[in-house]
Amino acid sequence: MHKIDMDLVEMTLDVMKYAIDRISSSKIKIGKPKKAEELKALVGETITDKGVGGEYAFDLWKKYLSKTNVPVDHPRNLAFVPAAPTRAAVMFDLVTSASSIHGAYWMEGAGGIFCENEAMQWIVSLTGLPKGAFGVFTSGGTAANLSAMVTAREHWRENDIFKGEKGLIITSIGAHSSIKAMAKVIDVDVLLVDTEDVLHGAELKQTIQGLTDHERKRLFAVVATGGTTNAGIIDDLNTIGTICTQENLWFHVDAAYGGGALAANSVRHLFKGIEKADSITIDPHKWMFSPYDCGAVIYRNPELAKKAHSQEGSYLDIFKDEGAHGFNPTDYQIQLTRRVRGLPLWFSLAANGTDKYKEAIERGLELAQIAGRLIEENPIVELVREPSLSCVLYRRIGWEPEDYTHWTYKNHKKGFALVAPTKWRNGNTFETVSRFCFINPDTTEDDINAILKSME
Ligand SMILES: Cc1ncc(COP(=O)(O)O)c(C=O)c1O
């Protein structure tokens, strides 16, 4: 396995050819899932004592398995938060893997971590946080939110009067599910302000005033969203930030999806107040065109994260020695051993320049506006709300929830598009509607028109 022979050389060439074809392809197909039993019947036993051979396994991948994935970078994949890694970033993902870099400590990964930090510097500059603010790349938004929440909770607990208390955070129902999920992980309670629309400082203040004395004592952080996943809504970060300062609360902004739009001049003003944050989540694997997986957490005061996350162990001491001097990403988030997952982003930023990133992000915003116009011009559909960032919610007039489900499956089965329904609150009920989320700059007006036509 670890020796070089002709078979290995041939295998390497085959794999490289596949990668080159995929990276340079402009016509990728939307795959369809199959049940695990069906896949098993197609590929048979693959893990055996003696191995089935690389060539055979790779054939199974090409013939059957790869076809059951839906590429996130297909221009008509507008479901969830899709992605569109740049070709340069994907290429460098191969280099990242081939280089076997341990990305926890500078002593082992100096070159890779240096590159990550160059890319991080650009991301931090978009936030407007003061000098000294910095961040690290994580496996995604969930891990970034968790890392920030742990830092906030540990900082709060430094004060002895809070030591025995169970923490409490406030966010809104528009916040991403990972906030509630990660609150469970760190065993803190979450109070949800009942709005899926913009959360303002006034509502936050009212919520805080409604707390009992004990709840107020337990409250240590507020999480605002910089682009909700469902509808692209940006909370009023400025007034929320002010309240957090007045109330001495940690202010976290989850901009996992929306953070890319900080680079877009046309909407940057909507994030006013983000510079007041104590921590921010931004996912380069969403709107900064990185391959999976690549999230980021940024801190106003990284020393607080270091206090919360730095791991101790006799075999780790050397990495913290003066002689190993440098930035250790593991100190600022939950993971020890880590891939230098910011490296593909660095290469792509270096190769393409930040202007190209701005243009590609502006295109996503423009596509949402185009979709809004096409929906308004089309009598069978109507906007549920104005497009926000790159999200568009719209209804097909006369459709019931199951019509949306059938339509999604039908388009997916045909290999035409993946557009999934969502729910939007309408008074006290939740209405099933259709949702576009644009990331890929290669999506066209014709794509949007064709998708709307398929609703006729
Ligand atoms: C606002 C927001 N926060 C957090 C997440 C979770 O990110 P990840 O899936 O990278 O863990 C998402 C994912 O869509 C998101 O949109």
The ligand as an SDF file (V2000), in Angstrom:
LIG
                    3D

 16 16  0  0  0  0  0  0  0  0999 V2000
  -26.6630   30.7350    8.9230 C   0  0  0  0  0  0  0  0  0  0  0  0
  -26.0400   29.3640    8.9950 C   0  0  0  0  0  0  0  0  0  0  0  0
  -25.3870   28.9980   10.1060 N   0  0  0  0  0  0  0  0  0  0  0  0
  -24.8220   27.7810   10.2340 C   0  0  0  0  0  0  0  0  0  0  0  0
  -24.9050   26.8620    9.2220 C   0  0  0  0  0  0  0  0  0  0  0  0
  -24.2800   25.5020    9.3960 C   0  0  0  0  0  0  0  0  0  0  0  0
  -23.1390   25.4350    8.6030 O   0  0  0  0  0  0  0  0  0  0  0  0
  -22.4560   24.0240    8.2470 P   0  0  0  0  0  0  0  0  0  0  0  0
  -23.4790   23.2560    7.4960 O   0  0  0  0  0  0  0  0  0  0  0  0
  -21.2720   24.4260    7.4350 O   0  0  0  0  0  0  0  0  0  0  0  0
  -22.0660   23.3760    9.5350 O   0  0  0  0  0  0  0  0  0  0  0  0
  -25.5990   27.1840    8.0460 C   0  0  0  0  0  0  0  0  0  0  0  0
  -25.7520   26.1960    6.9670 C   0  0  0  0  0  0  0  0  0  0  0  0
  -26.4610   26.3690    6.0230 O   0  0  0  0  0  0  0  0  0  0  0  0
  -26.1560   28.4760    7.9220 C   0  0  0  0  0  0  0  0  0  0  0  0
  -26.8070   28.8500    6.8140 O   0  0  0  0  0  0  0  0  0  0  0  0
  1  2  1  0
  2  3  1  0
  2 15  2  0
  3  4  2  0
  4  5  1  0
  5  6  1  0
  5 12  2  0
  6  7  1  0
  7  8  1  0
  8  9  2  0
  8 10  1  0
  8 11  1  0
 12 13  1  0
 12 15  1  0
 13 14  2  0
 15 16  1  0
M  END
$$$$
